[in-house]
Amino acid sequence: MRLVQLNVHPLKSGTIRPVTSTTVLPRGLADDRTWMLVDGDDRLVSAREVHRLFHVVADTPATDPSVTAALRLRAPGHPDLLLDVPQAAPVDVRLFSLHLRARPAGAEAGAWLRSVLGRDDLSLVWCHAPEQRTLQPGFSRPGDHAAFADSFPVTIASLASMRRLND
Protein backbone atom coordinates (compact mmCIF):
# COMPACT_ATOMS: atom_id res chain seq x y z
CA MET A 1 0.00 0.00 0.00
CA ARG A 2 1.17 3.53 -0.80
CA LEU A 3 -0.26 6.75 0.61
CA VAL A 4 -0.99 9.11 -2.30
CA GLN A 5 -2.86 12.01 -0.69
CA LEU A 6 -3.62 13.52 2.71
CA ASN A 7 -6.73 15.64 3.16
CA VAL A 8 -8.32 17.37 6.12
CA HIS A 9 -11.55 19.28 6.60
CA PRO A 10 -10.94 21.97 9.24
CA LEU A 11 -14.67 22.78 8.89
CA LYS A 12 -16.83 19.67 8.83
CA SER A 13 -18.34 19.42 5.31
CA GLY A 14 -16.27 22.34 4.04
CA THR A 15 -13.92 22.10 1.06
CA ILE A 16 -11.28 19.38 1.24
CA ARG A 17 -7.88 20.83 2.16
CA PRO A 18 -4.91 18.81 0.92
CA VAL A 19 -1.84 18.77 3.14
CA THR A 20 1.64 17.45 2.43
CA SER A 21 2.14 16.27 5.99
CA THR A 22 0.20 16.18 9.23
CA THR A 23 0.37 14.99 12.78
CA VAL A 24 -1.73 12.02 13.82
CA LEU A 25 -3.16 12.78 17.25
CA PRO A 26 -5.29 10.52 19.45
CA ARG A 27 -8.35 12.43 18.13
CA GLY A 28 -7.29 12.07 14.47
CA LEU A 29 -5.39 14.23 12.01
CA ALA A 30 -4.40 17.67 13.26
CA ASP A 31 -6.98 20.33 12.26
CA ASP A 32 -9.42 17.77 10.86
CA ARG A 33 -13.11 18.46 11.56
CA THR A 34 -12.53 20.58 14.64
CA TRP A 35 -15.06 23.25 13.52
CA MET A 36 -18.73 22.54 12.81
CA LEU A 37 -21.75 24.45 11.59
CA VAL A 38 -24.94 24.14 13.68
CA ASP A 39 -28.50 25.34 13.21
CA GLY A 40 -30.80 27.21 15.59
CA ASP A 41 -31.37 23.96 17.52
CA ASP A 42 -27.57 23.49 17.85
CA ARG A 43 -27.63 20.45 15.55
CA LEU A 44 -25.03 19.68 12.90
CA VAL A 45 -25.60 21.29 9.52
CA SER A 46 -23.65 19.44 6.85
CA ALA A 47 -23.20 19.68 3.10
CA ARG A 48 -25.68 16.81 2.85
CA GLU A 49 -28.41 19.41 3.42
CA VAL A 50 -26.65 22.69 2.50
CA HIS A 51 -24.63 21.84 -0.61
CA ARG A 52 -23.06 25.32 -0.78
CA LEU A 53 -21.06 24.37 2.32
CA PHE A 54 -18.80 22.41 -0.05
CA HIS A 55 -17.67 25.80 -1.42
CA VAL A 56 -16.65 27.24 1.94
CA VAL A 57 -12.87 27.00 2.19
CA ALA A 58 -11.65 26.73 5.76
CA ASP A 59 -7.90 27.01 6.25
CA THR A 60 -5.66 26.82 9.28
CA PRO A 61 -1.92 27.47 9.51
CA ALA A 62 -1.47 23.73 8.83
CA THR A 63 -3.39 23.84 5.53
CA ASP A 64 -2.06 27.25 4.44
CA PRO A 65 1.05 28.64 6.19
CA SER A 66 0.00 32.20 5.28
CA VAL A 67 -2.99 31.98 7.65
CA THR A 68 -2.25 33.99 10.79
CA ALA A 69 -5.38 33.06 12.78
CA ALA A 70 -6.80 29.77 14.05
CA LEU A 71 -9.19 29.64 11.08
CA ARG A 72 -9.70 31.55 7.84
CA LEU A 73 -13.00 31.18 6.01
CA ARG A 74 -13.32 31.99 2.30
CA ALA A 75 -16.22 31.84 -0.13
CA PRO A 76 -16.74 33.23 -3.63
CA GLY A 77 -18.08 36.79 -3.54
CA HIS A 78 -17.44 37.30 0.17
CA PRO A 79 -14.54 38.81 2.10
CA ASP A 80 -12.27 36.43 3.99
CA LEU A 81 -13.01 35.97 7.68
CA LEU A 82 -10.21 35.35 10.19
CA LEU A 83 -11.14 33.72 13.50
CA ASP A 84 -9.24 33.06 16.70
CA VAL A 85 -9.80 30.00 18.87
CA PRO A 86 -13.10 30.69 20.65
CA GLN A 87 -12.94 31.44 24.36
CA ALA A 88 -16.70 31.49 25.00
CA ALA A 89 -18.25 29.08 27.45
CA PRO A 90 -19.10 25.70 25.86
CA VAL A 91 -22.66 25.07 24.71
CA ASP A 92 -24.57 21.86 24.02
CA VAL A 93 -24.48 20.69 20.39
CA ARG A 94 -25.70 17.62 18.54
CA LEU A 95 -23.62 15.62 16.08
CA PHE A 96 -26.14 13.12 14.74
CA SER A 97 -27.41 11.37 17.90
CA LEU A 98 -24.43 12.45 20.01
CA HIS A 99 -24.78 15.14 22.67
CA LEU A 100 -21.50 17.07 22.83
CA ARG A 101 -20.20 20.43 24.03
CA ALA A 102 -18.42 23.01 21.86
CA ARG A 103 -17.34 26.64 22.04
CA PRO A 104 -19.30 29.13 19.87
CA ALA A 105 -17.14 31.07 17.43
CA GLY A 106 -19.20 34.23 17.88
CA ALA A 107 -21.64 36.52 16.13
CA GLU A 108 -19.29 37.62 13.34
CA ALA A 109 -18.68 34.02 12.25
CA GLY A 110 -22.39 33.24 12.33
CA ALA A 111 -23.27 36.34 10.32
CA TRP A 112 -20.62 35.52 7.70
CA LEU A 113 -21.86 31.93 7.31
CA ARG A 114 -25.51 33.01 7.20
CA SER A 115 -24.65 35.46 4.41
CA VAL A 116 -22.66 32.89 2.43
CA LEU A 117 -25.11 30.01 2.85
CA GLY A 118 -28.40 31.91 2.78
CA ARG A 119 -29.83 30.58 6.03
CA ASP A 120 -30.60 32.71 9.07
CA ASP A 121 -30.19 30.02 11.72
CA LEU A 122 -26.49 29.14 11.43
CA SER A 123 -23.60 29.45 13.82
CA LEU A 124 -20.07 28.05 14.03
CA VAL A 125 -18.65 26.03 16.91
CA TRP A 126 -15.20 24.68 17.75
CA CYS A 127 -14.37 21.38 19.46
CA HIS A 128 -12.40 22.42 22.54
CA ALA A 129 -12.40 18.95 24.14
CA PRO A 130 -12.35 16.11 21.59
CA GLU A 131 -11.84 13.58 24.38
CA GLN A 132 -15.48 14.16 25.41
CA ARG A 133 -16.58 12.06 22.44
CA THR A 134 -15.84 8.41 22.91
CA LEU A 135 -16.13 6.04 19.99
CA GLN A 136 -18.31 3.03 19.33
CA PRO A 137 -17.38 0.05 21.55
CA GLY A 138 -16.35 -2.99 19.55
CA PHE A 139 -14.70 -0.75 16.95
CA SER A 140 -12.41 1.19 19.28
CA ARG A 141 -10.36 0.94 22.41
CA PRO A 142 -11.13 2.63 25.73
CA GLY A 143 -9.92 6.22 25.54
CA ASP A 144 -10.24 6.50 21.74
CA HIS A 145 -11.98 9.74 20.78
CA ALA A 146 -12.62 12.17 17.92
CA ALA A 147 -13.72 15.76 17.36
CA PHE A 148 -16.54 16.15 14.77
CA ALA A 149 -15.68 13.32 12.34
CA ASP A 150 -18.64 11.09 11.44
CA SER A 151 -17.40 7.85 13.00
CA PHE A 152 -13.68 7.51 13.54
CA PRO A 153 -10.64 9.78 13.94
CA VAL A 154 -9.06 8.83 10.59
CA THR A 155 -10.65 7.52 7.40
CA ILE A 156 -8.57 5.72 4.79
CA ALA A 157 -9.90 4.95 1.32
CA SER A 158 -8.24 3.20 -1.59
CA LEU A 159 -8.15 4.76 -5.04
CA ALA A 160 -10.20 1.81 -6.34
CA SER A 161 -12.85 2.47 -3.70
CA MET A 162 -12.94 6.17 -4.56
CA ARG A 163 -13.30 5.41 -8.27
CA ARG A 164 -16.14 3.03 -7.58
CA LEU A 165 -17.88 5.55 -5.32
CA ASN A 166 -17.52 8.29 -7.93
CA ASP A 167 -18.95 5.98 -10.62
NORMOCOR-V346702 format. One record per backbone hydrogen bond with DSSP energy under -0.5 kcal/mol. CO is the residue of the C=O (numbers start at 1). NH is the residue of the N-H. Records with the same first field share a line. If there is no record, write none. Layout:
CO = NH ; NH
This chain:
6 = 19
8 = 17
9 = 33
10 = 12 ; 34 ; 35
11 = 14
16 = 18
17 = 8
19 = 6
23 = 25 ; 30
25 = 28
26 = 145
27 = 147
28 = 25
29 = 32
31 = 33
33 = 148
34 = 127
35 = 12
36 = 125
37 = 45
38 = 123
39 = 42
42 = 94
43 = 39
46 = 49 ; 50
49 = 51
50 = 53
51 = 54
52 = 55
53 = 56
55 = 57
56 = 15 ; 58
57 = 59 ; 74
59 = 72
60 = 63 ; 64
64 = 67
71 = 83
72 = 59
73 = 81
74 = 57
75 = 78
78 = 75
81 = 73
83 = 70 ; 71
89 = 104
91 = 102
93 = 100
94 = 44 ; 96
95 = 98
98 = 95 ; 100
100 = 93
102 = 91 ; 104
103 = 126
104 = 88
106 = 110
107 = 111
108 = 112
109 = 113
110 = 114
111 = 115
112 = 116
113 = 117
114 = 118 ; 119
123 = 38
124 = 105
125 = 36
126 = 103 ; 128
129 = 132
130 = 133 ; 146
132 = 134
133 = 146
136 = 139
140 = 138
141 = 144
144 = 135
153 = 29
158 = 162
159 = 163
160 = 164
161 = 165
162 = 166
163 = 167
